[in-house]
Amino acid sequence: MRALTRHRDAGAYALGVLDAPEAARFERHLGRCGRCAVTVTQFMPVIRVLGRLAGARRPPVRPTRSLQQP
C-alpha cells in the first residue's frame, strides 16, 4: 500500500469500512503518522452523528497510538 493511499484510508478506517487486513495495515501506518492521527480524530464527531442517525452505537476507534496532540 502506497503512503498516499494510506493517508486516504483515514476516513475509511474511522468509519469502520476497511476489512481486517486493510485495517491492520492502516493501524501500523497510523502508529507512525501524525497526519492520519489528526484526520481520524477529526472524523470522530461525524462518526457520532452518523451513529445517532443510524440508531446504533459504533465502538470507538482504537488506534495504536494516542491521538492527543502534545
N, CA, C and O atoms as a GROMACS GRO file, in nm:
protein
  280
    1MET      N    1   0.085  -0.116   0.000
    1MET     CA    2   0.000   0.000   0.000
    1MET      C    3   0.090   0.123   0.000
    1MET      O    4   0.179   0.136   0.084
    2ARG      N    5   0.067   0.212  -0.093
    2ARG     CA    6   0.147   0.333  -0.101
    2ARG      C    7   0.107   0.431   0.008
    2ARG      O    8  -0.005   0.427   0.059
    3ALA      N    9   0.202   0.520   0.044
    3ALA     CA   10   0.177   0.616   0.152
    3ALA      C   11   0.054   0.702   0.124
    3ALA      O   12  -0.026   0.725   0.215
    4LEU      N   13   0.038   0.751   0.001
    4LEU     CA   14  -0.076   0.836  -0.030
    4LEU      C   15  -0.207   0.760  -0.008
    4LEU      O   16  -0.304   0.817   0.043
    5THR      N   17  -0.210   0.634  -0.047
    5THR     CA   18  -0.329   0.552  -0.026
    5THR      C   19  -0.357   0.538   0.123
    5THR      O   20  -0.472   0.542   0.165
    6ARG      N   21  -0.252   0.520   0.201
    6ARG     CA   22  -0.270   0.508   0.346
    6ARG      C   23  -0.336   0.633   0.402
    6ARG      O   24  -0.428   0.624   0.483
    7HIS      N   25  -0.290   0.750   0.358
    7HIS     CA   26  -0.349   0.875   0.407
    7HIS      C   27  -0.497   0.882   0.368
    7HIS      O   28  -0.579   0.928   0.446
    8ARG      N   29  -0.529   0.838   0.251
    8ARG     CA   30  -0.669   0.839   0.205
    8ARG      C   31  -0.755   0.741   0.283
    8ARG      O   32  -0.876   0.758   0.290
    9ASP      N   33  -0.695   0.639   0.340
    9ASP     CA   34  -0.770   0.538   0.416
    9ASP      C   35  -0.812   0.586   0.554
    9ASP      O   36  -0.885   0.514   0.623
   10ALA      N   37  -0.769   0.703   0.597
   10ALA     CA   38  -0.802   0.750   0.732
   10ALA      C   39  -0.953   0.759   0.752
   10ALA      O   40  -1.004   0.715   0.855
   11GLY      N   41  -1.023   0.814   0.657
   11GLY     CA   42  -1.169   0.825   0.668
   11GLY      C   43  -1.236   0.689   0.669
   11GLY      O   44  -1.326   0.665   0.749
   12ALA      N   45  -1.192   0.601   0.581
   12ALA     CA   46  -1.250   0.466   0.576
   12ALA      C   47  -1.224   0.392   0.706
   12ALA      O   48  -1.310   0.318   0.754
   13TYR      N   49  -1.105   0.411   0.764
   13TYR     CA   50  -1.073   0.347   0.891
   13TYR      C   51  -1.165   0.400   1.001
   13TYR      O   52  -1.221   0.323   1.079
   14ALA      N   53  -1.180   0.532   1.006
   14ALA     CA   54  -1.265   0.593   1.109
   14ALA      C   55  -1.410   0.546   1.096
   14ALA      O   56  -1.479   0.527   1.196
   15LEU      N   57  -1.455   0.527   0.974
   15LEU     CA   58  -1.591   0.480   0.950
   15LEU      C   59  -1.607   0.330   0.973
   15LEU      O   60  -1.719   0.279   0.979
   16GLY      N   61  -1.495   0.259   0.986
   16GLY     CA   62  -1.500   0.115   1.010
   16GLY      C   63  -1.532   0.032   0.888
   16GLY      O   64  -1.585  -0.078   0.900
   17VAL      N   65  -1.500   0.084   0.769
   17VAL     CA   66  -1.534   0.011   0.648
   17VAL      C   67  -1.416  -0.066   0.586
   17VAL      O   68  -1.434  -0.134   0.486
   18LEU      N   69  -1.298  -0.056   0.646
   18LEU     CA   70  -1.185  -0.135   0.596
   18LEU      C   71  -1.200  -0.279   0.643
   18LEU      O   72  -1.246  -0.304   0.754
   19ASP      N   73  -1.160  -0.374   0.557
   19ASP     CA   74  -1.161  -0.512   0.603
   19ASP      C   75  -1.045  -0.532   0.701
   19ASP      O   76  -0.960  -0.444   0.715
   20ALA      N   77  -1.042  -0.645   0.768
   20ALA     CA   78  -0.945  -0.668   0.875
   20ALA      C   79  -0.799  -0.649   0.831
   20ALA      O   80  -0.724  -0.581   0.901
   21PRO      N   81  -0.756  -0.708   0.717
   21PRO     CA   82  -0.616  -0.686   0.676
   21PRO      C   83  -0.585  -0.540   0.643
   21PRO      O   84  -0.477  -0.490   0.676
   22GLU      N   85  -0.680  -0.472   0.578
   22GLU     CA   86  -0.658  -0.330   0.547
   22GLU      C   87  -0.652  -0.247   0.674
   22GLU      O   88  -0.568  -0.158   0.685
   23ALA      N   89  -0.738  -0.276   0.769
   23ALA     CA   90  -0.739  -0.203   0.896
   23ALA      C   91  -0.608  -0.225   0.970
   23ALA      O   92  -0.553  -0.131   1.028
   24ALA      N   93  -0.558  -0.348   0.970
   24ALA     CA   94  -0.431  -0.377   1.037
   24ALA      C   95  -0.316  -0.301   0.972
   24ALA      O   96  -0.230  -0.246   1.041
   25ARG      N   97  -0.314  -0.296   0.839
   25ARG     CA   98  -0.210  -0.219   0.769
   25ARG      C   99  -0.221  -0.072   0.802
   25ARG      O  100  -0.120  -0.004   0.826
   26PHE      N  101  -0.344  -0.021   0.804
   26PHE     CA  102  -0.361   0.120   0.835
   26PHE      C  103  -0.319   0.149   0.979
   26PHE      O  104  -0.258   0.253   1.005
   27GLU      N  105  -0.350   0.062   1.072
   27GLU     CA  106  -0.311   0.084   1.211
   27GLU      C  107  -0.160   0.088   1.227
   27GLU      O  108  -0.109   0.165   1.307
   28ARG      N  109  -0.087   0.006   1.151
   28ARG     CA  110   0.060   0.013   1.154
   28ARG      C  111   0.105   0.150   1.104
   28ARG      O  112   0.194   0.212   1.163
   29HIS      N  113   0.043   0.196   0.997
   29HIS     CA  114   0.075   0.328   0.943
   29HIS      C  115   0.037   0.438   1.044
   29HIS      O  116   0.114   0.532   1.065
   30LEU      N  117  -0.079   0.426   1.105
   30LEU     CA  118  -0.129   0.525   1.199
   30LEU      C  119  -0.032   0.543   1.316
   30LEU      O  120  -0.018   0.653   1.370
   31GLY      N  121   0.032   0.436   1.355
   31GLY     CA  122   0.128   0.443   1.465
   31GLY      C  123   0.247   0.532   1.436
   31GLY      O  124   0.319   0.572   1.527
   32ARG      N  125   0.269   0.563   1.307
   32ARG     CA  126   0.384   0.646   1.268
   32ARG      C  127   0.344   0.778   1.205
   32ARG      O  128   0.430   0.860   1.175
   33CYS      N  129   0.215   0.801   1.185
   33CYS     CA  130   0.173   0.915   1.104
   33CYS      C  131   0.082   1.010   1.183
   33CYS      O  132  -0.035   0.982   1.206
   34GLY      N  133   0.139   1.121   1.222
   34GLY     CA  134   0.061   1.222   1.294
   34GLY      C  135  -0.049   1.281   1.208
   34GLY      O  136  -0.156   1.315   1.258
   35ARG      N  137  -0.024   1.293   1.079
   35ARG     CA  138  -0.125   1.348   0.987
   35ARG      C  139  -0.252   1.263   0.990
   35ARG      O  140  -0.362   1.316   0.997
   36CYS      N  141  -0.236   1.132   0.983
   36CYS     CA  142  -0.353   1.043   0.985
   36CYS      C  143  -0.418   1.040   1.123
   36CYS      O  144  -0.540   1.027   1.133
   37ALA      N  145  -0.339   1.052   1.229
   37ALA     CA  146  -0.396   1.056   1.363
   37ALA      C  147  -0.489   1.175   1.377
   37ALA      O  148  -0.597   1.164   1.435
   38VAL      N  149  -0.447   1.289   1.324
   38VAL     CA  150  -0.531   1.409   1.328
   38VAL      C  151  -0.657   1.388   1.245
   38VAL      O  152  -0.767   1.423   1.288
   39THR      N  153  -0.642   1.330   1.128
   39THR     CA  154  -0.757   1.307   1.040
   39THR      C  155  -0.859   1.215   1.105
   39THR      O  156  -0.979   1.242   1.101
   40VAL      N  157  -0.812   1.106   1.166
   40VAL     CA  158  -0.903   1.012   1.233
   40VAL      C  159  -0.974   1.084   1.348
   40VAL      O  160  -1.094   1.067   1.367
   41THR      N  161  -0.902   1.164   1.423
   41THR     CA  162  -0.961   1.240   1.532
   41THR      C  163  -1.068   1.335   1.481
   41THR      O  164  -1.174   1.350   1.543
   42GLN      N  165  -1.043   1.400   1.369
   42GLN     CA  166  -1.139   1.494   1.312
   42GLN      C  167  -1.266   1.426   1.264
   42GLN      O  168  -1.370   1.490   1.254
   43PHE      N  169  -1.259   1.298   1.234
   43PHE     CA  170  -1.377   1.223   1.190
   43PHE      C  171  -1.468   1.184   1.306
   43PHE      O  172  -1.583   1.148   1.282
   44MET      N  173  -1.421   1.189   1.429
   44MET     CA  174  -1.498   1.138   1.541
   44MET      C  175  -1.635   1.207   1.557
   44MET      O  176  -1.733   1.137   1.582
   45PRO      N  177  -1.647   1.340   1.543
   45PRO     CA  178  -1.782   1.399   1.552
   45PRO      C  179  -1.876   1.348   1.443
   45PRO      O  180  -1.995   1.328   1.468
   46VAL      N  181  -1.822   1.326   1.325
   46VAL     CA  182  -1.904   1.273   1.214
   46VAL      C  183  -1.951   1.132   1.247
   46VAL      O  184  -2.067   1.098   1.223
   47ILE      N  185  -1.863   1.052   1.302
   47ILE     CA  186  -1.896   0.914   1.338
   47ILE      C  187  -2.009   0.912   1.442
   47ILE      O  188  -2.102   0.833   1.433
   48ARG      N  189  -1.999   1.002   1.541
   48ARG     CA  190  -2.104   1.007   1.644
   48ARG      C  191  -2.238   1.046   1.583
   48ARG      O  192  -2.341   0.985   1.616
   49VAL      N  193  -2.240   1.144   1.495
   49VAL     CA  194  -2.365   1.186   1.431
   49VAL      C  195  -2.422   1.074   1.345
   49VAL      O  196  -2.542   1.046   1.351
   50LEU      N  197  -2.338   1.011   1.266
   50LEU     CA  198  -2.385   0.900   1.182
   50LEU      C  199  -2.441   0.787   1.267
   50LEU      O  200  -2.540   0.724   1.231
   51GLY      N  201  -2.376   0.761   1.379
   51GLY     CA  202  -2.424   0.656   1.469
   51GLY      C  203  -2.562   0.688   1.524
   51GLY      O  204  -2.648   0.601   1.532
   52ARG      N  205  -2.582   0.813   1.560
   52ARG     CA  206  -2.715   0.853   1.610
   52ARG      C  207  -2.819   0.843   1.500
   52ARG      O  208  -2.931   0.798   1.523
   53LEU      N  209  -2.782   0.884   1.380
   53LEU     CA  210  -2.876   0.877   1.268
   53LEU      C  211  -2.913   0.734   1.235
   53LEU      O  212  -3.027   0.705   1.198
   54ALA      N  213  -2.818   0.645   1.247
   54ALA     CA  214  -2.843   0.504   1.217
   54ALA      C  215  -2.911   0.433   1.333
   54ALA      O  216  -2.959   0.320   1.318
   55GLY      N  217  -2.915   0.499   1.450
   55GLY     CA  218  -2.976   0.436   1.566
   55GLY      C  219  -2.890   0.330   1.629
   55GLY      O  220  -2.939   0.246   1.705
   56ALA      N  221  -2.763   0.332   1.597
   56ALA     CA  222  -2.671   0.232   1.652
   56ALA      C  223  -2.548   0.302   1.706
   56ALA      O  224  -2.508   0.408   1.657
   57ARG      N  225  -2.490   0.243   1.807
   57ARG     CA  226  -2.366   0.296   1.861
   57ARG      C  227  -2.252   0.214   1.807
   57ARG      O  228  -2.248   0.092   1.823
   58ARG      N  229  -2.158   0.282   1.743
   58ARG     CA  230  -2.040   0.216   1.688
   58ARG      C  231  -1.931   0.218   1.794
   58ARG      O  232  -1.912   0.319   1.862
   59PRO      N  233  -1.859   0.108   1.811
   59PRO     CA  234  -1.749   0.109   1.907
   59PRO      C  235  -1.645   0.215   1.866
   59PRO      O  236  -1.623   0.238   1.748
   60PRO      N  237  -1.583   0.277   1.964
   60PRO     CA  238  -1.485   0.380   1.928
   60PRO      C  239  -1.364   0.319   1.857
   60PRO      O  240  -1.328   0.204   1.879
   61VAL      N  241  -1.305   0.399   1.772
   61VAL     CA  242  -1.181   0.358   1.704
   61VAL      C  243  -1.073   0.346   1.810
   61VAL      O  244  -1.062   0.432   1.898
   62ARG      N  245  -0.996   0.243   1.803
   62ARG     CA  246  -0.889   0.221   1.899
   62ARG      C  247  -0.755   0.221   1.825
   62ARG      O  248  -0.699   0.114   1.798
   63PRO      N  249  -0.704   0.340   1.792
   63PRO     CA  250  -0.577   0.346   1.720
   63PRO      C  251  -0.462   0.298   1.807
   63PRO      O  252  -0.475   0.288   1.929
   64THR      N  253  -0.352   0.268   1.744
   64THR     CA  254  -0.238   0.212   1.814
   64THR      C  255  -0.156   0.317   1.887
   64THR      O  256  -0.067   0.283   1.965
   65ARG      N  257  -0.185   0.444   1.863
   65ARG     CA  258  -0.113   0.550   1.934
   65ARG      C  259  -0.211   0.654   1.983
   65ARG      O  260  -0.325   0.660   1.938
   66SER      N  261  -0.166   0.733   2.074
   66SER     CA  262  -0.252   0.839   2.128
   66SER      C  263  -0.283   0.940   2.021
   66SER      O  264  -0.195   0.977   1.943
   67LEU      N  265  -0.406   0.986   2.017
   67LEU     CA  266  -0.445   1.086   1.921
   67LEU      C  267  -0.439   1.226   1.982
   67LEU      O  268  -0.474   1.324   1.916
   68GLN      N  269  -0.397   1.236   2.106
   68GLN     CA  270  -0.386   1.365   2.171
   68GLN      C  271  -0.261   1.436   2.121
   68GLN      O  272  -0.153   1.377   2.111
   69GLN      N  273  -0.276   1.564   2.090
   69GLN     CA  274  -0.162   1.644   2.046
   69GLN      C  275  -0.086   1.692   2.168
   69GLN      O  276  -0.146   1.725   2.270
   70PRO      N  277   0.049   1.695   2.158
   70PRO     CA  278   0.129   1.740   2.273
   70PRO      C  279   0.106   1.885   2.305
   70PRO      O  280   0.166   1.938   2.399
   0.00000   0.00000   0.00000
